[in-house]
Amino acid sequence: MPDWSREIRARLERLSLRPEREAELTEEMAQHLDDLYDELRAAGMAETDAMRTALEELGEDLIAELRPLEP
């Protein structure tokens, strides 16, 4: 299973979140990407394609939506 944490943290970095919030979001997003990756692999998608597709899910639109959630 891929380790999504580094990629997620890199995308969250520019938001300057509190460390606790960043850790919480990283864990939630990593779980979401794990689930999606598992579904794609179970459907027969190649490992590299499943990783790329899952990362596309973590697009800039999703990251941009998080800014209003940060107090």
N, C-alpha and C positions, 0 to 999 in steps of 0.2 A: 504494500500500500504506500502511495506517495506521501511524503511529509510536506504538507501544504503551508506550514507555519511561516517559513521564511518569505514566501511569495505574498502571503496575506499581510504580514507585518510591513513589508516593503510598500505595499499599496496603502496601508493605513498610516504610514509614517507622516505623510504630508498633512494629515488632519490634526496632528499634535494633541492626541487624546491623552487622557490620564492613563497611567500605566495599568491600573486595574481594569479600566474600560477596554483598553487595547487587548489585554489578555483575554477578557471575556469574549470580545468579538472574534478574536483569533480562534478561540476554541469552538465557538458556534459555527463560524464559517468553515473551519476545517472539518467539522462533523458533517456539514452539508455537502462539502466537496467529496468526502469519503463515501457518503451515501450515493451521490450521483455517479461517482467513479465505479462503485460496485454494481450499480444498475446497468451502466453502459457496458461493463465487462461481461455481466451475466447475459446481456443481449447479444454478445458476440463481437463487440467492438475491440479492436486491437488496443493494447496497453497504451501506446503513445497517442493514439487518437482519443482514447478515453481521457487521458490526462489533459490533452489540449482542449477538448470540449468542456471538461470541468473547469479549467482555468478561464475559459471564455465566459462561463457563468459568473465568475468573479470579476466581471468587467467594470470599467470605470463608472458606469451608471450606478451600480450597486454601491460602490465606495462613495460616490457623490451623495447618495441618499442618506448616508450615515451622519453627515455633518449636522443636520437638524436634531438628531437624537442625542448629541453630546451636550450636556448642560454647561 
